[in-house]
Amino acid sequence: MSSRAKMISSCSPFPIEIVSAEIKIDPLAPVVAFGQAVAYRLFSTKTYIAMPTTLTVEDQSRLESLCMLFGVGLVLFDPNKDAPQFSIRVRAQRFSPDMF
């Protein structure tokens, strides 16, 4: 067996990563979105919330703070269906899902 074949056969596979997202188009539902995303953390490696940019500044600030505190990612998007511009405000932290 060549050294290259040994190296390839000894490589371990990449770990499975489950990414969940809670997407809301209603700017009045940030609390519901956050609750759902936190629940998804039970079975997900990473969890994101996607909310429209039409959220109030206060709601954006609160949601961003909660996401940073609980390790949930936050993505804001322009609700224009022809050109929805996305921006990542908080990157999700990696957690170990509960396999049971």
PyMOL commands that place a pseudoatom at each C-alpha (Angstrom):
pseudoatom trace, name=CA, resn=MET, resi=1, chain=A, elem=C, hetatm=0, pos=[0.000, 0.000, 0.000]
pseudoatom trace, name=CA, resn=SER, resi=2, chain=A, elem=C, hetatm=0, pos=[1.453, 3.365, -0.977]
pseudoatom trace, name=CA, resn=SER, resi=3, chain=A, elem=C, hetatm=0, pos=[1.979, 6.107, 1.598]
pseudoatom trace, name=CA, resn=ARG, resi=4, chain=A, elem=C, hetatm=0, pos=[-0.721, 8.209, -0.114]
pseudoatom trace, name=CA, resn=ALA, resi=5, chain=A, elem=C, hetatm=0, pos=[-3.237, 5.353, 0.113]
pseudoatom trace, name=CA, resn=LYS, resi=6, chain=A, elem=C, hetatm=0, pos=[-2.384, 4.901, 3.816]
pseudoatom trace, name=CA, resn=MET, resi=7, chain=A, elem=C, hetatm=0, pos=[-2.933, 8.591, 4.440]
pseudoatom trace, name=CA, resn=ILE, resi=8, chain=A, elem=C, hetatm=0, pos=[-6.307, 8.576, 2.674]
pseudoatom trace, name=CA, resn=SER, resi=9, chain=A, elem=C, hetatm=0, pos=[-7.525, 5.418, 4.428]
pseudoatom trace, name=CA, resn=SER, resi=10, chain=A, elem=C, hetatm=0, pos=[-6.452, 6.717, 7.860]
pseudoatom trace, name=CA, resn=CYS, resi=11, chain=A, elem=C, hetatm=0, pos=[-8.353, 9.997, 7.518]
pseudoatom trace, name=CA, resn=SER, resi=12, chain=A, elem=C, hetatm=0, pos=[-11.402, 10.175, 9.689]
pseudoatom trace, name=CA, resn=PRO, resi=13, chain=A, elem=C, hetatm=0, pos=[-14.666, 11.323, 8.122]
pseudoatom trace, name=CA, resn=PHE, resi=14, chain=A, elem=C, hetatm=0, pos=[-15.932, 14.809, 8.760]
pseudoatom trace, name=CA, resn=PRO, resi=15, chain=A, elem=C, hetatm=0, pos=[-18.283, 15.041, 11.743]
pseudoatom trace, name=CA, resn=ILE, resi=16, chain=A, elem=C, hetatm=0, pos=[-21.968, 15.396, 10.969]
pseudoatom trace, name=CA, resn=GLU, resi=17, chain=A, elem=C, hetatm=0, pos=[-23.199, 18.956, 11.389]
pseudoatom trace, name=CA, resn=ILE, resi=18, chain=A, elem=C, hetatm=0, pos=[-26.905, 19.772, 11.624]
pseudoatom trace, name=CA, resn=VAL, resi=19, chain=A, elem=C, hetatm=0, pos=[-27.783, 23.419, 10.972]
pseudoatom trace, name=CA, resn=SER, resi=20, chain=A, elem=C, hetatm=0, pos=[-31.299, 24.675, 11.748]
pseudoatom trace, name=CA, resn=ALA, resi=21, chain=A, elem=C, hetatm=0, pos=[-32.900, 27.990, 10.879]
pseudoatom trace, name=CA, resn=GLU, resi=22, chain=A, elem=C, hetatm=0, pos=[-36.051, 29.719, 12.026]
pseudoatom trace, name=CA, resn=ILE, resi=23, chain=A, elem=C, hetatm=0, pos=[-37.190, 32.169, 9.358]
pseudoatom trace, name=CA, resn=LYS, resi=24, chain=A, elem=C, hetatm=0, pos=[-39.900, 34.711, 10.068]
pseudoatom trace, name=CA, resn=ILE, resi=25, chain=A, elem=C, hetatm=0, pos=[-41.241, 37.305, 7.648]
pseudoatom trace, name=CA, resn=ASP, resi=26, chain=A, elem=C, hetatm=0, pos=[-43.427, 38.963, 10.281]
pseudoatom trace, name=CA, resn=PRO, resi=27, chain=A, elem=C, hetatm=0, pos=[-41.360, 41.696, 11.957]
pseudoatom trace, name=CA, resn=LEU, resi=28, chain=A, elem=C, hetatm=0, pos=[-43.598, 41.389, 15.037]
pseudoatom trace, name=CA, resn=ALA, resi=29, chain=A, elem=C, hetatm=0, pos=[-42.438, 37.830, 15.845]
pseudoatom trace, name=CA, resn=PRO, resi=30, chain=A, elem=C, hetatm=0, pos=[-38.834, 38.096, 17.115]
pseudoatom trace, name=CA, resn=VAL, resi=31, chain=A, elem=C, hetatm=0, pos=[-39.683, 36.541, 20.495]
pseudoatom trace, name=CA, resn=VAL, resi=32, chain=A, elem=C, hetatm=0, pos=[-41.393, 33.555, 18.843]
pseudoatom trace, name=CA, resn=ALA, resi=33, chain=A, elem=C, hetatm=0, pos=[-38.446, 33.118, 16.457]
pseudoatom trace, name=CA, resn=PHE, resi=34, chain=A, elem=C, hetatm=0, pos=[-35.964, 33.234, 19.320]
pseudoatom trace, name=CA, resn=GLY, resi=35, chain=A, elem=C, hetatm=0, pos=[-37.918, 30.662, 21.352]
pseudoatom trace, name=CA, resn=GLN, resi=36, chain=A, elem=C, hetatm=0, pos=[-38.058, 28.277, 18.400]
pseudoatom trace, name=CA, resn=ALA, resi=37, chain=A, elem=C, hetatm=0, pos=[-34.347, 28.702, 17.633]
pseudoatom trace, name=CA, resn=VAL, resi=38, chain=A, elem=C, hetatm=0, pos=[-33.357, 27.966, 21.230]
pseudoatom trace, name=CA, resn=ALA, resi=39, chain=A, elem=C, hetatm=0, pos=[-35.508, 24.814, 21.119]
pseudoatom trace, name=CA, resn=TYR, resi=40, chain=A, elem=C, hetatm=0, pos=[-33.710, 23.736, 17.908]
pseudoatom trace, name=CA, resn=ARG, resi=41, chain=A, elem=C, hetatm=0, pos=[-30.401, 23.808, 19.790]
pseudoatom trace, name=CA, resn=LEU, resi=42, chain=A, elem=C, hetatm=0, pos=[-31.382, 20.467, 21.365]
pseudoatom trace, name=CA, resn=PHE, resi=43, chain=A, elem=C, hetatm=0, pos=[-30.836, 18.620, 18.084]
pseudoatom trace, name=CA, resn=SER, resi=44, chain=A, elem=C, hetatm=0, pos=[-28.695, 21.029, 16.049]
pseudoatom trace, name=CA, resn=THR, resi=45, chain=A, elem=C, hetatm=0, pos=[-25.014, 21.764, 15.876]
pseudoatom trace, name=CA, resn=LYS, resi=46, chain=A, elem=C, hetatm=0, pos=[-25.736, 25.371, 14.873]
pseudoatom trace, name=CA, resn=THR, resi=47, chain=A, elem=C, hetatm=0, pos=[-28.968, 27.355, 14.931]
pseudoatom trace, name=CA, resn=TYR, resi=48, chain=A, elem=C, hetatm=0, pos=[-29.851, 30.583, 13.118]
pseudoatom trace, name=CA, resn=ILE, resi=49, chain=A, elem=C, hetatm=0, pos=[-32.712, 33.071, 13.145]
pseudoatom trace, name=CA, resn=ALA, resi=50, chain=A, elem=C, hetatm=0, pos=[-33.490, 34.933, 9.918]
pseudoatom trace, name=CA, resn=MET, resi=51, chain=A, elem=C, hetatm=0, pos=[-35.616, 38.063, 10.318]
pseudoatom trace, name=CA, resn=PRO, resi=52, chain=A, elem=C, hetatm=0, pos=[-36.535, 40.915, 7.958]
pseudoatom trace, name=CA, resn=THR, resi=53, chain=A, elem=C, hetatm=0, pos=[-34.732, 44.232, 8.186]
pseudoatom trace, name=CA, resn=THR, resi=54, chain=A, elem=C, hetatm=0, pos=[-38.110, 45.854, 8.852]
pseudoatom trace, name=CA, resn=LEU, resi=55, chain=A, elem=C, hetatm=0, pos=[-37.684, 45.015, 12.558]
pseudoatom trace, name=CA, resn=THR, resi=56, chain=A, elem=C, hetatm=0, pos=[-37.575, 48.065, 14.784]
pseudoatom trace, name=CA, resn=VAL, resi=57, chain=A, elem=C, hetatm=0, pos=[-34.116, 49.159, 15.910]
pseudoatom trace, name=CA, resn=GLU, resi=58, chain=A, elem=C, hetatm=0, pos=[-35.024, 48.195, 19.483]
pseudoatom trace, name=CA, resn=ASP, resi=59, chain=A, elem=C, hetatm=0, pos=[-36.113, 44.685, 18.456]
pseudoatom trace, name=CA, resn=GLN, resi=60, chain=A, elem=C, hetatm=0, pos=[-32.975, 44.218, 16.348]
pseudoatom trace, name=CA, resn=SER, resi=61, chain=A, elem=C, hetatm=0, pos=[-30.812, 45.256, 19.284]
pseudoatom trace, name=CA, resn=ARG, resi=62, chain=A, elem=C, hetatm=0, pos=[-32.619, 42.977, 21.768]
pseudoatom trace, name=CA, resn=LEU, resi=63, chain=A, elem=C, hetatm=0, pos=[-32.568, 40.018, 19.414]
pseudoatom trace, name=CA, resn=GLU, resi=64, chain=A, elem=C, hetatm=0, pos=[-28.898, 40.530, 18.615]
pseudoatom trace, name=CA, resn=SER, resi=65, chain=A, elem=C, hetatm=0, pos=[-28.037, 40.621, 22.332]
pseudoatom trace, name=CA, resn=LEU, resi=66, chain=A, elem=C, hetatm=0, pos=[-30.049, 37.469, 23.056]
pseudoatom trace, name=CA, resn=CYS, resi=67, chain=A, elem=C, hetatm=0, pos=[-28.454, 35.657, 20.115]
pseudoatom trace, name=CA, resn=MET, resi=68, chain=A, elem=C, hetatm=0, pos=[-24.950, 36.511, 21.308]
pseudoatom trace, name=CA, resn=LEU, resi=69, chain=A, elem=C, hetatm=0, pos=[-25.823, 35.414, 24.844]
pseudoatom trace, name=CA, resn=PHE, resi=70, chain=A, elem=C, hetatm=0, pos=[-27.314, 32.052, 23.811]
pseudoatom trace, name=CA, resn=GLY, resi=71, chain=A, elem=C, hetatm=0, pos=[-25.046, 31.247, 20.841]
pseudoatom trace, name=CA, resn=VAL, resi=72, chain=A, elem=C, hetatm=0, pos=[-27.787, 31.533, 18.212]
pseudoatom trace, name=CA, resn=GLY, resi=73, chain=A, elem=C, hetatm=0, pos=[-26.888, 33.051, 14.841]
pseudoatom trace, name=CA, resn=LEU, resi=74, chain=A, elem=C, hetatm=0, pos=[-28.806, 36.065, 13.535]
pseudoatom trace, name=CA, resn=VAL, resi=75, chain=A, elem=C, hetatm=0, pos=[-29.317, 36.874, 9.862]
pseudoatom trace, name=CA, resn=LEU, resi=76, chain=A, elem=C, hetatm=0, pos=[-31.232, 39.924, 8.661]
pseudoatom trace, name=CA, resn=PHE, resi=77, chain=A, elem=C, hetatm=0, pos=[-32.677, 40.051, 5.164]
pseudoatom trace, name=CA, resn=ASP, resi=78, chain=A, elem=C, hetatm=0, pos=[-34.379, 42.582, 2.939]
pseudoatom trace, name=CA, resn=PRO, resi=79, chain=A, elem=C, hetatm=0, pos=[-37.947, 41.335, 2.359]
pseudoatom trace, name=CA, resn=ASN, resi=80, chain=A, elem=C, hetatm=0, pos=[-37.724, 42.238, -1.352]
pseudoatom trace, name=CA, resn=LYS, resi=81, chain=A, elem=C, hetatm=0, pos=[-38.495, 38.865, -2.972]
pseudoatom trace, name=CA, resn=ASP, resi=82, chain=A, elem=C, hetatm=0, pos=[-36.617, 39.748, -6.177]
pseudoatom trace, name=CA, resn=ALA, resi=83, chain=A, elem=C, hetatm=0, pos=[-33.364, 40.674, -4.414]
pseudoatom trace, name=CA, resn=PRO, resi=84, chain=A, elem=C, hetatm=0, pos=[-33.320, 39.595, -0.763]
pseudoatom trace, name=CA, resn=GLN, resi=85, chain=A, elem=C, hetatm=0, pos=[-30.030, 40.935, 0.556]
pseudoatom trace, name=CA, resn=PHE, resi=86, chain=A, elem=C, hetatm=0, pos=[-28.811, 38.915, 3.561]
pseudoatom trace, name=CA, resn=SER, resi=87, chain=A, elem=C, hetatm=0, pos=[-26.420, 40.080, 6.269]
pseudoatom trace, name=CA, resn=ILE, resi=88, chain=A, elem=C, hetatm=0, pos=[-25.069, 37.994, 9.124]
pseudoatom trace, name=CA, resn=ARG, resi=89, chain=A, elem=C, hetatm=0, pos=[-25.271, 39.991, 12.348]
pseudoatom trace, name=CA, resn=VAL, resi=90, chain=A, elem=C, hetatm=0, pos=[-24.254, 37.189, 14.758]
pseudoatom trace, name=CA, resn=ARG, resi=91, chain=A, elem=C, hetatm=0, pos=[-22.540, 33.914, 13.849]
pseudoatom trace, name=CA, resn=ALA, resi=92, chain=A, elem=C, hetatm=0, pos=[-23.920, 30.793, 15.522]
pseudoatom trace, name=CA, resn=GLN, resi=93, chain=A, elem=C, hetatm=0, pos=[-21.818, 28.954, 18.074]
pseudoatom trace, name=CA, resn=ARG, resi=94, chain=A, elem=C, hetatm=0, pos=[-21.227, 25.251, 17.653]
pseudoatom trace, name=CA, resn=PHE, resi=95, chain=A, elem=C, hetatm=0, pos=[-22.980, 22.967, 20.156]
pseudoatom trace, name=CA, resn=SER, resi=96, chain=A, elem=C, hetatm=0, pos=[-23.127, 19.208, 20.553]
pseudoatom trace, name=CA, resn=PRO, resi=97, chain=A, elem=C, hetatm=0, pos=[-26.664, 18.037, 19.752]
pseudoatom trace, name=CA, resn=ASP, resi=98, chain=A, elem=C, hetatm=0, pos=[-28.456, 15.682, 22.106]
pseudoatom trace, name=CA, resn=MET, resi=99, chain=A, elem=C, hetatm=0, pos=[-28.475, 12.365, 20.234]
pseudoatom trace, name=CA, resn=PHE, resi=100, chain=A, elem=C, hetatm=0, pos=[-31.186, 10.939, 22.474]
for i in range(1, 100): cmd.bond("trace and resi %d" % i, "trace and resi %d" % (i + 1))
show_as sticks, trace
zoom trace
